[in-house]
Amino acid sequence: MTTTSIPPTPPSSPRPLSLATRTGRLLATVASVAILVATLLTLWTPTTLLSNTFSERINTVLRPVQATATSSAVVAATATVLPIGIVAGHTGNPPDSGAVCPDGLTERDVNAKIATLVRQNLVAKGYKVDLLTEWDDRLKGYKAQVLVSIHNDSCQYINNDATGFKVAAARASASDPAATRLTNCLIDRYGHITGLPFHYNSITPDMTDYHTFNEIHTSTPAAIIETGFLNLDRDFLTQHTDVVAQGITAGILCFINNEPVLPTPAPTTQTTP
């Protein structure tokens, strides 16, 4: 039996594109190239063309934008961070000098110098800090991470035991863990840095019922510190003010950063100055 070979059918030639189609495709290609060139020209300057960051800038332009929501969230979070409040005792209006020494030194001036240094210390560490006066209008409903009011004790000689510092929170917040922790931090850090004793037995209602405690927002942890007596502790308070400020700063940071601190033990003996 014989077999007849059938030659293969040649492949059909592609149908040529019409002139209109070819022209449209060419114009689309030219437009794409033009957009890319325009983008590159926007990035180009004589100093940046050869820069190492040139390719990074190109990538930035070509990369899909995804950071808008995150950036907005970061800005919003930053904007809601509460400040630290520092009250310079007896400053502002009405005029109030606080304790006045025979040579004219006033408690107000000592308080203001210490408070200013504390603020500078905290600002240098990146914190937002409000320096407030005694009767500052901003204290009404004031919200802060923490508020500390700085004062000093009498210029008069009382006895040889009238030396050291005192710290107190509001009487109404005696059972508040935040207020307790704040006072413990201030007592521990200030005492260690300055070397002054904690004068526990002379804390008075003037401290625990301090008017500012009733003005600020109830969510603001607050304390008042009397950094020393302007008689026996005067030289230290006026000549080593930077150390005094460091002690208060460290106490505030102890509280904010939740640093370890032991509860302050009450003294076993009580002496009345």
C-alpha positions in Angstrom: 0.0 0.0 0.0 1.4 3.4 -0.9 1.1 6.6 1.2 0.7 10.0 -0.3 2.6 12.8 1.7 0.6 16.0 2.3 2.8 19.0 2.6 2.3 21.0 5.8 0.2 24.1 5.7 2.4 27.2 6.0 1.6 29.4 9.1 -0.7 32.2 8.3 1.0 35.6 8.4 -0.1 38.0 11.1 -2.6 40.6 10.1 -0.8 43.9 9.7 -1.9 46.6 12.1 -3.7 49.5 10.8 -2.0 52.8 10.6 -4.2 54.3 13.2 -3.5 51.5 15.7 0.3 51.8 15.2 0.1 55.6 15.6 -1.9 55.3 18.8 0.6 52.8 20.4 3.5 55.1 19.4 1.9 58.1 21.0 1.2 56.2 24.2 4.9 55.1 24.4 6.1 58.6 23.8 3.8 60.0 26.5 5.1 57.4 29.0 8.7 58.3 28.3 7.8 62.0 28.6 6.3 61.5 32.0 9.3 59.5 33.2 11.8 62.1 31.9 9.7 64.9 33.5 9.9 63.1 36.8 13.7 62.7 36.6 14.1 66.3 35.6 12.1 67.3 38.7 14.6 65.4 40.9 17.7 66.6 39.0 19.9 69.5 40.1 23.6 69.9 39.3 24.5 69.0 42.8 22.2 66.0 43.2 22.7 64.2 39.9 25.9 62.8 41.1 24.8 62.5 44.7 24.6 59.1 46.4 21.0 59.9 47.3 19.9 60.5 43.7 18.8 56.9 43.3 17.1 57.0 46.7 15.1 60.0 45.6 14.0 58.2 42.4 12.9 55.2 44.5 11.0 57.5 46.8 9.1 59.0 43.9 8.3 55.6 42.4 7.4 54.0 45.7 3.6 53.9 46.6 2.7 56.4 49.3 1.8 54.4 52.5 3.0 56.6 55.4 0.3 59.2 55.5 -1.8 57.5 58.1 1.1 56.4 60.3 2.7 59.9 60.2 -0.6 61.5 61.2 -0.9 59.0 64.1 2.6 59.9 65.3 1.8 63.6 65.2 -1.4 63.1 67.0 0.2 61.0 69.7 3.0 63.5 70.2 0.5 66.3 70.5 -1.3 64.5 73.3 1.7 64.0 75.6 1.1 65.9 78.8 3.6 68.4 80.1 5.4 68.5 83.5 4.3 71.3 85.7 6.8 73.2 88.0 5.4 75.8 90.3 7.9 78.4 91.6 6.4 79.0 95.0 5.3 82.6 95.9 6.0 84.0 92.5 3.5 85.9 90.4 0.5 88.0 91.5 -0.6 88.9 94.0 3.0 89.9 95.3 4.1 87.4 97.9 7.7 87.1 99.1 7.2 84.1 101.3 9.8 83.9 104.1 12.0 87.0 104.2 15.5 86.9 105.7 16.9 89.8 107.8 19.3 90.7 104.9 16.5 90.9 102.4 16.8 87.4 100.8 13.3 86.1 100.0 12.0 82.6 99.7 10.3 83.7 96.5 13.7 84.4 94.8 15.3 81.1 96.0 12.2 79.2 94.8 12.3 80.9 91.4 16.0 80.1 90.8 15.5 76.4 91.8 12.4 76.0 89.7 14.1 77.6 86.6 17.0 75.1 86.9 14.6 72.2 87.3 12.8 73.2 84.2 16.1 73.6 82.2 17.2 70.1 83.4 13.9 68.5 82.2 13.8 70.4 78.9 17.3 69.3 78.1 16.1 65.7 78.4 13.4 66.3 75.9 10.4 67.0 78.1 7.7 69.7 77.7 7.7 71.7 80.9 5.5 74.5 82.1 7.0 76.9 84.6 4.1 78.1 86.7 3.6 80.9 89.2 1.9 80.5 92.6 -1.5 81.8 91.4 -1.1 80.9 87.8 -4.4 80.9 85.9 -3.3 77.8 84.0 -3.5 75.8 87.3 -7.3 75.7 87.1 -8.1 72.2 85.9 -4.4 71.7 85.0 -3.5 68.3 83.5 0.1 67.1 83.6 2.2 64.0 83.9 3.2 65.4 87.3 3.2 68.7 89.1 5.7 69.7 91.8 5.5 73.0 93.7 8.9 74.3 95.1 9.1 76.1 98.4 11.5 76.7 101.3 11.2 77.0 105.1 11.8 79.8 107.5 14.8 82.1 107.7 14.5 82.2 111.5 16.7 80.1 113.7 14.5 77.6 115.5 16.9 75.0 116.9 19.7 72.8 115.6 17.2 70.3 114.3 15.7 72.8 111.9 17.6 71.5 108.8 16.5 69.3 106.0 13.7 69.0 103.5 10.0 68.1 103.5 7.7 66.5 100.8 4.0 66.1 101.0 1.1 65.2 98.7 -2.5 66.4 99.3 -4.2 65.1 102.3 -7.1 63.9 100.1 -4.7 61.7 98.1 -3.1 59.9 101.0 -4.3 56.5 99.7 -3.6 57.3 96.0 -0.7 55.0 94.7 0.5 57.7 92.3 0.8 60.4 94.9 2.5 57.9 97.3 5.0 56.9 94.6 5.7 60.5 93.7 6.5 61.5 97.3 8.6 58.4 97.7 10.6 59.2 94.5 11.2 62.8 95.6 12.2 61.9 99.1 14.6 59.2 98.0 16.3 61.0 95.1 16.4 64.4 96.7 17.8 63.0 99.9 20.5 61.0 98.2 21.7 63.7 95.9 21.6 66.6 98.3 22.6 64.8 101.5 19.9 66.7 103.4 17.8 64.8 106.0 14.1 64.2 105.4 12.4 66.5 108.1 9.3 64.3 108.4 8.0 65.7 111.7 7.5 69.3 110.6 5.1 68.6 107.7 2.2 70.9 108.3 -1.4 71.3 107.0 -0.1 74.2 105.0 1.6 71.6 102.9 -1.0 68.8 102.8 -3.8 71.3 102.3 -1.8 73.4 99.8 -4.2 75.4 97.7 -2.9 74.2 94.3 -3.9 70.6 95.1 -7.5 71.8 94.9 -7.1 73.7 91.7 -5.5 71.2 89.3 -7.2 68.3 87.6 -7.8 65.3 89.8 -5.8 63.1 87.4 -2.6 65.1 87.9 -0.2 63.6 90.5 1.1 66.4 92.6 3.4 67.1 95.5 4.9 70.1 97.3 8.6 70.1 98.4 10.3 72.5 100.8 13.9 72.1 99.8 15.4 73.3 103.1 15.4 75.8 105.9 16.6 79.3 104.9 18.5 79.5 108.1 20.7 76.5 108.7 20.5 75.3 105.1 20.9 78.7 103.5 24.4 78.3 102.3 23.7 75.0 100.6 20.4 76.3 99.0 22.0 79.5 97.6 25.5 78.3 96.7 24.7 74.8 95.5 21.3 75.5 93.8 22.3 73.3 90.9 22.5 70.3 93.2 19.1 71.2 94.8 17.6 71.3 91.3 19.3 68.0 90.3 17.7 66.3 93.3 14.2 67.5 92.4 14.8 66.6 88.7 15.8 63.1 89.6 12.8 62.6 91.8 10.4 63.7 89.0 12.2 61.4 86.5 12.0 58.5 89.0 8.2 58.9 89.0 7.8 59.4 85.3 10.1 56.5 84.3 8.7 54.2 87.0 12.1 53.7 88.5 12.5 51.4 91.5 12.3 53.2 94.8 11.8 51.9 98.4 8.9 53.2 100.5 10.1 56.0 102.8 10.2 54.7 106.4 8.9 57.0 109.1 11.6 58.1 111.6 11.6 56.2 114.9 12.1 59.5 116.8 10.1 62.7 116.5 11.6 66.0 117.3 9.7 69.3 117.0 11.7 72.2 115.7 
